[in-house]
Every structure is written in C-alpha cells, then in structure tokens.
C-alpha cells in the first residue's frame, strides 16, 4: 500500500512538472485602431516607398487618456487568469523606442509598431474598443475585442457586447461585467489557433530582393547538387521545402529581381546554428537561408525585418 501511494505521488508530481513546462500563449493588449482613430491617437509616417502610412499612436494614447491603462490592465488580468502570459504594452514601447533610435541610424525602414511587435514577441495582439453610455443614474459599457495573430495580423478571435446598466460602478467594474460572459468563447478561439500553431507552425512572409551593387540576378544559374539551376529555383525547389514546417509555403512571385513567399510556416523552435534549440521567429528562419547562400554560392545577404512576420533579404547588401 505504501509503495502504491509513493507511485501515485510521483506520478502527480511528474504530471505537474510537464504541465508547468508547457508553453502558454503570450498576449499584448492594445487599444484598437478604431478607438485610436475616434480619439485622435493616430500619427502619419512615410514608408520606404514614399507612401503615407497612418498608424495608431500608443505612446500618446497611454499618456493622454486616463482610462486606457485601467482598461488594458482589466482585460490583461482577465486573460492572465485564464492561462495567457501577458506582455505589458508600456514596457514594450520603451524597449521599442530604444530599438527605433538604433534603426533610424541604420536607415532601415520599419515602423515603430512593427518594432513594437518584434520586440514584444507576443503570439497574439488583443485589440480593445470600449464606449461608455448613460441612461439616467445607470451606466454601461459597450466593448469589442479582437485577437490578432501578431505575425500576420490575421484575426483569430472576436467578441463584442453590452453590459448591464449599473449605478455608481467604475469603468473597470462595468468592463468586467460586459466582458465576462464572452471571455470563454473568445479565449477558446485563441487557444485553438495556438494549438494549430504548435502543430502546423507560425505563418509569415519571406521576400528576396537584389542590391543595386551586384552583377548577378535570381535568374543566374549555379551548379548545385550535381545539376545546374537558376538561383530562384534552388531556393524554391530545394531550400524552402527542407526548411519550412512540412514543406508548407506559397511562392507568389519569382522574377530576375524579386522572389516572394507567403503562407510560410516555420516551427516554434529551431536550430540555433550550434546544435541547440531556440525559440524561432522569421528572423531566425531567414538567417538559415543567409548561411546557406553564403556557404554554397558566396552570396552575402542583408536582413531587414518587418515586425515579427516578414523578413526581406537583400542579396549583395550588407
């Protein structure tokens, strides 16, 4: 009997260790684009193609709107209680600002919000919109929640609704009342997406371009593995199938000067280059191709990131 008890205790402790080590999905809560637009928290910038881009200004919103901090804390707390790891927006913005200053010196075109996503490294971005209404002494709050894949910005979960009217309630109390009835379904959709991610990999984009200073193109032929083939074909037919998860990717464009891949799936963990394992993102993934091109063909490549989910490789750049 004593041995049975010892075995049961050991089993429970082992299971607890396994579950405690399981990776939880990470989230970062931000005000929605619609809320930022309605409240005047947007800023304009010019991308590297000379196109005007309008983006939410999270820094100004946190500074100037006294409700935003408590709303983010409330939603983040509710989701943390349900198994998500929370990444703080304000702390991540400070890190992103340091990176933005470094990027500006290297003249690399990447927006502050792309940098924010890349430095925060959340699995999902949770966008929140809310609006308070009054009917006599009672107040209620309408909310909209969207769960976006931080790598692709694709919507993975959504919820909206009105809370019951309350007398003398704070915004936090009203928001909890409104959201609680929708939280389980909203979170179930996110967990389902995270499970798919663990099995089928993260999704993103890879773009290969040419520097102005080179005398070859993606149509240039190379000897490789006993045959002659264009560089773009070697990348598409040899390297991509062997380095994506289950060979899942789509080649959207392939010319002498540019090659674009979308729906690229990579594992959550990968080779660190020295035989170990690291948490994988698209920059890590692209560095494997950088090493391959240098080793096999002597091609030097510059890496430019676009948030978490897109990497541009500039052949001949540095």
C-alpha positions in Angstrom: 0.0 0.0 0.0 2.9 2.3 0.9 4.5 1.7 -2.5 1.3 2.5 -4.3 1.0 5.8 -2.5 4.6 6.7 -3.4 4.0 5.8 -7.1 0.8 8.0 -7.1 2.6 10.9 -5.6 5.5 10.6 -8.0 3.1 10.4 -11.0 1.2 13.6 -9.8 4.5 15.5 -9.4 5.7 14.4 -12.8 2.5 15.5 -14.5 2.6 18.8 -12.7 6.2 19.3 -13.9 5.1 18.5 -17.5 2.2 20.9 -17.4 4.2 23.7 -15.7 6.7 23.5 -18.6 4.1 23.7 -21.3 4.3 26.9 -23.3 1.5 29.3 -22.7 0.3 31.7 -25.5 1.5 35.2 -24.9 -0.6 38.3 -25.5 -0.3 42.0 -25.6 -3.4 44.2 -25.1 -3.6 47.4 -27.1 -6.3 49.9 -28.0 -8.0 49.1 -31.3 -7.2 51.1 -34.4 -10.9 52.3 -34.5 -10.6 53.5 -30.9 -7.4 55.4 -31.6 -8.9 57.0 -34.7 -12.0 58.1 -32.9 -10.0 59.6 -30.0 -7.3 61.3 -32.1 -4.4 59.0 -31.3 -3.1 58.4 -34.8 0.2 59.5 -36.5 1.4 59.8 -40.1 4.7 58.5 -41.4 6.2 57.8 -44.8 7.3 54.3 -45.7 10.4 53.4 -47.8 8.3 53.6 -50.9 7.3 57.2 -50.2 3.7 56.2 -49.3 1.9 57.9 -46.4 1.1 55.5 -43.6 -1.4 56.2 -40.8 -0.8 54.2 -37.6 -2.1 54.2 -34.0 -0.1 56.2 -31.6 0.0 54.1 -28.5 2.5 56.3 -26.7 0.3 59.4 -26.9 -2.8 57.3 -26.0 -1.2 56.0 -22.8 -0.1 59.4 -21.9 -3.2 61.4 -22.6 -6.1 59.0 -21.9 -6.6 58.3 -18.2 -8.9 55.3 -18.9 -6.6 53.3 -21.2 -4.3 52.0 -18.6 -7.1 50.6 -16.4 -8.8 49.0 -19.5 -5.6 47.3 -20.6 -5.0 46.1 -17.0 -8.5 44.8 -16.7 -8.5 42.8 -20.0 -5.0 41.6 -19.4 -5.8 40.4 -15.9 -8.9 38.5 -17.0 -7.0 36.7 -19.7 -4.0 36.0 -17.5 -6.3 34.3 -15.0 -7.4 32.0 -17.9 -4.0 30.8 -18.9 -2.3 33.5 -21.0 1.1 35.1 -20.4 0.7 38.9 -20.5 3.3 41.2 -22.1 3.0 44.8 -20.9 2.4 47.4 -23.6 4.0 50.3 -21.8 7.2 48.4 -21.0 7.4 47.0 -24.6 7.0 50.5 -26.0 10.1 51.7 -24.0 12.1 48.8 -25.5 10.8 49.6 -29.0 11.8 53.3 -28.7 15.4 52.3 -28.0 15.3 50.0 -31.0 13.7 52.7 -33.1 16.5 55.1 -32.4 19.1 52.4 -33.4 17.2 51.6 -36.6 16.9 55.3 -37.6 20.7 55.5 -37.5 21.0 52.5 -39.9 18.3 54.0 -42.3 16.2 50.8 -42.2 12.5 51.3 -42.9 10.5 49.7 -40.1 7.6 51.4 -38.3 7.5 51.9 -34.6 4.6 49.5 -34.3 6.4 46.9 -36.4 9.4 47.3 -34.0 7.0 47.1 -31.0 5.6 43.7 -32.2 9.1 42.4 -32.9 10.5 43.4 -29.6 7.4 42.3 -27.6 7.3 38.9 -29.4 3.7 38.2 -28.4 1.8 35.3 -30.0 -1.4 37.4 -30.2 -2.3 41.1 -30.1 -5.6 41.8 -28.3 -7.3 44.9 -29.6 -9.9 46.5 -27.3 -12.5 49.2 -28.1 -14.9 50.5 -25.5 -17.6 53.1 -25.2 -19.5 54.2 -22.0 -23.2 55.2 -22.2 -25.5 56.6 -19.5 -29.2 56.0 -19.0 -30.3 58.1 -16.0 -28.2 57.1 -13.0 -27.1 53.8 -14.7 -24.0 53.4 -16.8 -23.0 50.6 -19.0 -20.1 49.9 -21.4 -20.0 48.5 -24.9 -16.9 46.7 -25.9 -15.3 45.0 -28.9 -12.4 42.6 -28.6 -10.2 41.3 -31.5 -7.5 38.7 -31.2 -4.9 39.0 -34.0 -2.0 36.8 -34.9 1.0 39.0 -34.1 2.9 37.6 -37.1 0.3 38.0 -39.8 -2.3 40.4 -38.3 -4.9 37.9 -39.3 -8.0 37.9 -37.0 -8.2 34.7 -34.9 -10.8 35.6 -32.3 -13.6 38.2 -31.8 -16.2 39.2 -29.3 -18.5 42.2 -28.6 -21.4 43.1 -26.4 -23.1 45.5 -23.9 -23.0 45.1 -20.2 -26.0 45.6 -17.8 -26.6 49.2 -16.6 -25.0 49.8 -13.1 -25.3 52.6 -10.6 -22.1 54.1 -9.3 -19.9 51.5 -11.0 -16.3 52.2 -12.1 -15.2 51.6 -15.7 -13.3 48.5 -14.5 -16.4 47.1 -12.9 -18.6 47.8 -15.9 -16.0 46.3 -18.3 -15.7 43.1 -16.3 -19.5 42.8 -16.3 -19.6 43.3 -20.1 -16.7 41.0 -21.0 -17.0 38.0 -18.6 -19.9 36.4 -20.4 -17.9 36.4 -23.7 -14.4 35.6 -22.4 -14.6 31.8 -22.5 -15.5 31.6 -26.2 -13.1 34.3 -27.1 -10.2 32.6 -25.4 -11.2 29.2 -26.8 -10.7 30.5 -30.3 -7.3 31.8 -29.4 -6.2 28.6 -27.7 -7.4 26.7 -30.8 -5.2 28.9 -33.0 -2.3 28.4 -30.7 -2.7 24.7 -30.9 -2.7 24.9 -34.7 0.4 27.0 -34.5 2.2 24.4 -32.4 1.3 21.6 -34.9 1.5 23.5 -38.2 3.9 26.3 -37.3 3.9 30.1 -37.4 2.9 31.8 -40.6 4.7 34.7 -42.2 6.4 36.1 -45.3 9.8 36.0 -46.9 10.8 38.4 -49.6 14.1 38.2 -51.5 15.4 41.2 -53.4 18.7 42.4 -55.0 21.1 45.1 -54.1 21.9 47.7 -56.7 25.6 46.8 -56.4 25.6 43.2 -57.7 26.2 41.8 -61.2 24.0 38.7 -60.9 20.3 38.0 -60.5 17.8 35.4 -59.3 17.9 34.0 -62.9 21.7 33.4 -62.6 22.5 29.7 -62.9 24.6 27.8 -60.4 26.0 24.3 -60.1 24.4 22.7 -57.1 23.9 19.0 -56.1 25.1 17.7 -59.4 22.9 19.9 -61.6 22.6 23.4 -63.0 19.7 25.6 -61.9 18.6 29.2 -61.5 19.1 30.6 -58.0 15.4 31.3 -57.6 14.7 27.7 -58.5 17.2 26.4 -56.0 15.6 28.5 -53.3 12.1 27.5 -54.2 12.6 23.8 -55.0 15.4 22.8 -52.7 15.8 25.1 -49.7 12.3 26.2 -48.9 10.7 22.6 -48.8 13.5 21.4 -46.5 13.4 24.3 -44.0 9.7 25.1 -43.7 7.4 23.0 -41.5 6.1 20.1 -43.5 7.2 22.0 -46.6 4.3 24.5 -46.3 4.7 27.8 -48.2 3.5 29.5 -51.4 5.7 31.2 -54.0 3.7 34.3 -55.0 6.2 35.9 -57.3 9.5 34.9 -58.9 11.4 37.1 -61.4 15.0 38.0 -62.0 14.9 40.7 -59.4 12.4 39.6 -56.7 11.1 36.4 -55.1 8.1 36.5 -52.7 6.9 33.7 -50.5 3.7 33.9 -48.3 1.9 31.4 -46.0 5.4 30.3 -45.0 5.1 28.0 -42.0 8.0 27.7 -39.5 8.3 25.7 -36.3 8.0 27.4 -32.9 11.5 26.1 -32.1 14.5 25.6 -34.3 18.3 25.1 -34.6 20.4 27.8 -33.1 23.2 27.1 -35.5 25.3 25.3 -32.9 23.2 22.2 -32.5 20.9 23.6 -29.8 17.3 24.8 -29.8 15.9 28.3 -29.7 12.5 29.9 -29.8 12.1 30.5 -33.6 10.9 33.6 -35.4 11.2 34.7 -39.0 14.5 36.5 -38.5 15.9 33.2 -37.1 14.5 31.3 -40.0 15.9 33.7 -42.6 19.4 33.5 -41.1 19.4 29.9 -42.0 18.9 30.9 -45.7 21.6 33.6 -45.3 24.1 31.0 -44.1 23.1 28.6 -47.0 23.6 31.3 -49.7 27.0 32.3 -48.3 28.2 28.7 -47.9 27.1 27.4 -51.2 27.4 30.4 -53.5 29.4 33.0 -51.7 26.4 35.4 -51.7 26.4 37.9 -48.9 22.9 38.9 -47.7 21.4 41.8 -45.7 18.5 41.0 -43.4 15.7 43.6 -43.0 12.7 42.8 -40.7 9.1 44.0 -40.9 7.7 43.3 -37.5 7.5 39.6 -36.5 6.1 38.1 -39.6 8.0 39.4 -42.6 11.7 39.4 -43.5 13.3 40.9 -46.5 16.6 39.5 -47.7 18.7 41.9 -49.8 21.2 39.8 -51.9 24.5 41.6 -52.1 23.6 44.0 -49.4 25.3 44.5 -46.1 
